């Protein structure tokens, strides 16, 4: 039973290094979804207001 439980834990520990996750996955996520800029939210709100005024 000990070998049965030790094998999956050992394989997870060997094949899942944190540095790989940090360097590849987190970096790729930041490239796909960059953080929002300060004025970006304000520009969106102004655009919505212009559209609402045009529709009225």
Backbone bond lengths (Angstrom), bond angles and torsions (degrees), N, CA, C in turn:
res aa  C-N    CA-C-N  psi(-1)  N-CA   C-N-CA  omega(-1)  CA-C   N-CA-C  phi
1 X - - - 1.450 - - 1.531 110.60 -
2 X 1.321 116.37 -35.82 1.466 120.66 179.94 1.521 110.48 -64.97
3 X 1.308 118.27 -43.44 1.458 121.70 177.97 1.525 110.30 -64.84
4 X 1.317 116.12 -38.69 1.460 121.47 179.67 1.530 111.03 -61.28
5 X 1.316 118.38 -38.20 1.455 122.40 179.71 1.525 112.97 -85.71
6 X 1.317 117.61 -29.16 1.457 121.24 -177.35 1.528 111.80 -73.94
7 X 1.307 118.12 -36.62 1.461 120.84 -176.24 1.535 112.87 -58.76
8 X 1.336 121.54 -51.81 1.466 119.29 -179.73 1.529 113.08 -64.66
9 X 1.323 116.53 -36.48 1.462 119.37 178.93 1.517 110.08 -66.24
10 X 1.303 118.17 -42.83 1.464 121.89 178.98 1.531 111.00 -64.76
11 X 1.315 117.56 -41.76 1.468 119.73 179.20 1.527 110.93 -65.56
12 X 1.300 117.65 -38.68 1.454 120.74 177.07 1.527 110.21 -64.52
13 X 1.323 117.05 -42.86 1.455 121.20 -178.88 1.531 111.27 -65.82
14 X 1.311 118.03 -37.48 1.468 121.97 -179.03 1.523 111.57 -75.71
15 X 1.318 117.60 -42.31 1.467 120.69 -171.46 1.530 114.33 -93.55
16 X 1.314 119.52 4.25 1.451 120.76 -176.80 1.536 111.59 -127.88
17 X 1.331 117.40 68.05 1.467 118.48 179.42 1.531 111.35 -75.97
18 X 1.314 116.21 142.35 1.461 121.46 -178.51 1.523 112.64 -68.15
19 X 1.315 117.87 -35.36 1.465 120.03 -177.63 1.529 111.21 -64.20
20 X 1.330 118.22 -35.23 1.460 120.41 176.59 1.518 110.57 -63.84
21 X 1.326 116.41 -44.72 1.462 120.37 -179.55 1.520 110.20 -62.24
22 X 1.309 116.58 -45.04 1.468 120.98 -178.32 1.528 110.86 -64.31
23 X 1.309 117.92 -44.88 1.466 120.40 -174.15 1.525 112.71 -75.85
24 X 1.302 118.16 -36.33 1.467 120.06 -175.18 1.520 113.43 -95.83
25 X 1.296 117.67 -56.63 1.457 121.47 -171.61 1.527 111.50 -71.29
26 X 1.319 117.18 -48.92 1.464 120.53 -177.93 1.525 109.95 -65.61
27 X 1.322 117.68 -42.34 1.467 121.01 179.49 1.525 110.60 -63.72
28 X 1.312 118.23 -41.68 1.467 122.21 179.43 1.530 110.32 -64.27
29 X 1.333 116.77 -39.85 1.462 120.78 177.61 1.532 110.73 -62.27
30 X 1.310 117.02 -41.73 1.470 120.33 179.70 1.525 111.50 -66.53
31 X 1.313 117.97 -31.94 1.467 120.67 177.45 1.528 110.87 -71.37
32 X 1.325 117.37 -39.02 1.457 120.67 -178.56 1.522 112.33 -73.17
33 X 1.320 117.48 -42.30 1.466 122.14 -177.60 1.519 109.48 -125.35
34 X 1.336 117.35 84.10 1.466 119.05 179.77 1.525 110.35 -67.78
35 X 1.324 117.18 155.73 1.465 118.98 178.98 1.525 111.39 -64.96
36 X 1.318 115.62 151.06 1.457 120.09 -177.92 1.526 110.45 -69.90
37 X 1.310 114.82 148.38 1.457 120.33 176.79 1.525 108.83 -82.74
38 X 1.317 116.34 162.39 1.464 121.48 -176.87 1.527 111.56 -60.45
39 X 1.322 119.18 -49.02 1.448 122.21 -174.41 1.513 114.91 -86.01
40 X 1.306 117.46 -3.82 1.457 121.07 -175.20 1.535 111.05 -65.30
41 X 1.303 117.55 -40.56 1.465 120.75 179.94 1.526 110.24 -67.14
42 X 1.319 117.17 -40.32 1.465 121.38 179.64 1.531 110.58 -64.94
43 X 1.329 117.74 -40.88 1.465 121.79 178.48 1.532 110.47 -61.88
44 X 1.307 116.95 -39.74 1.457 121.05 179.47 1.530 110.55 -64.95
45 X 1.315 117.18 -42.39 1.461 120.72 178.84 1.532 110.95 -63.98
46 X 1.325 117.60 -40.68 1.467 121.18 177.93 1.527 110.93 -64.37
47 X 1.316 116.71 -39.75 1.457 121.24 178.33 1.538 110.41 -62.82
48 X 1.336 116.46 -42.65 1.468 120.18 178.01 1.527 110.88 -61.36
49 X 1.322 116.60 -41.94 1.464 120.22 179.48 1.525 111.44 -62.33
50 X 1.336 117.39 -41.97 1.460 121.58 178.91 1.524 110.49 -62.47
51 X 1.324 117.14 -42.66 1.467 120.92 179.65 1.525 110.23 -63.80
52 X 1.342 117.67 -44.21 1.454 120.57 179.39 1.532 111.10 -61.62
53 X 1.325 117.16 -40.23 1.473 120.26 179.28 1.516 111.02 -66.85
54 X 1.326 118.10 -37.73 1.456 121.20 178.75 1.530 111.06 -67.22
55 X 1.296 117.67 -36.08 1.459 121.15 -179.36 1.520 111.97 -72.02
56 X 1.317 116.49 -29.13 1.463 119.26 179.04 1.495 108.36 -74.70
